[in-house]
Amino acid sequence: MKNSKNTLLYAIGMVVVLALPLLLQTQGNAWVRIADIALLYVMLALGLNIVVGYAGLLDLGYVAFFAIGAYLFALLGSPHLTDTFPAIKAMFPNGLHVSLLVVVPLALLVAGLFGALLGAPTLKLRGDYLAIVTLGFGEIIRVFLNNLDHPVNITNGPKGITAIDPVHFWGLNLGKALKFDGFSISSVTLYYYLFLMFVIFTILISHRLQVSRIGRAWMAIREDEIAAKAMGINTRNMKLLAFGMGASFGGVSGAMFASFQGFVSPESFSLMESVMIVSMVVLGGIGHLPGVILGAILLAALPEVLRYVAAPLQSMTGGRLDASILRQLFIALAMIIIMLVRPRGLWPSPDHGKSLARRGTQPASGMPAAAPGIETPADEVPGAASRPMSINP
């Protein structure tokens, strides 16, 4: 009965998710675009959840992998390289225009490699020290992207890269509306379904990782790294794998962002983006997939929704208050209230182990309670329940 109820809920949710862009499209493409950006942030939050939620490694430079994926797609899907380097233009007279089927695996591998490179020198760091190093890594990537326009122009510096190709594969161009039988599906709606496919794939991988031996090893490291190492877990390899897996999702999301925007610049990958992604994971519920998804959707959509609230308030004050500042104020107030009311997140992971109760006699003082169905713990001496525990023989 319970399984059939869950199946019905999943089916209803899937229908709502598939029909949402078609309904929003009737109110304008701006609302569909908000949904597209929210899906990109969901993918980013799920990737960071592997590092922060599963392995317990605080990463404040996650936006760097987002930038790596975005610039990789921009370089391979724009005329920038062919216009800058005559040798590349001679090899590809019509431009690179690399397909999505090639760019996505490449972005995944390159971002994962950079994630492992970040994790290698930080294996012995924990807590605040790890956060500071990862923050510095994120800023280093942004500064590099901002200054790699001389002596050789690779990233075009602060001007960014324009004219990026939209996603196209198997004859389908997502940059153009799809029309059939008098019905039109806009470009942003097509991108919505593409992003939704990647989000579902990311959720499946994250869930399988969580329940696998690798996921249990990450959680053991998160709870107590010394104990995990004593139990034979290779903490070095597990940490590197966590950084690499999380970074790979960020790289794929960055590639999708570049194709969707058609333009990338270093300003899109500032420290505030990293802070926002970490806030999504913490606000929703660290280590819990539904909570992370909820936090990402709320924090991605809330600024755009509050845009319609801040503008009337600005007009009421005669323009003395900036609408963007009011939006940031409302977002900060909402986050403070939520964290005060729900300190473990909006949808935290359920607690386990609280219902263990021993059947039969009550344990002696200091003795551990047995699991349900077990009359006597394995290390308890029969008939000595009233004897106080002692380390002496």
Buried (B, 14 or more C-beta within 10 A) or exposed (E): EEEEEEEEEEEEEEEEBEEBBBEBBEEEBEBBBBBBBBBBBBBBBBBBBBBBBBBBBBBBBBBBBBBBBBBBBBBBBBBBBBBBBEEBBEEEEEBBEBBBEEBBEBBBBBBBBBBBBBBEEBBEBEEEEBBBBBBEBBBEBBEBBBEBBEEEBBBBBEEBBBEBBBBBEEEEBBBEBBEEEEEEBBBBBBBBBBBBEBBEEBBEBBEEBBEEEBBBBBBBBBEEBEEBBEEEBEBEEBBBBBBBBBBBBBBBBBBBBBBBBBBBBBEBBBBEBBBBBBBBBBBBBBBBBBBBBBBBBBBBBBBBEBBEEBEEBBEEEEEEBEBEEBBBEBBEEBBEEBBEEBEBBBBBBEEEEEEEEBEEEEBEEEBEEBEEEEEBBEEBEEEEBEEEEEEEE
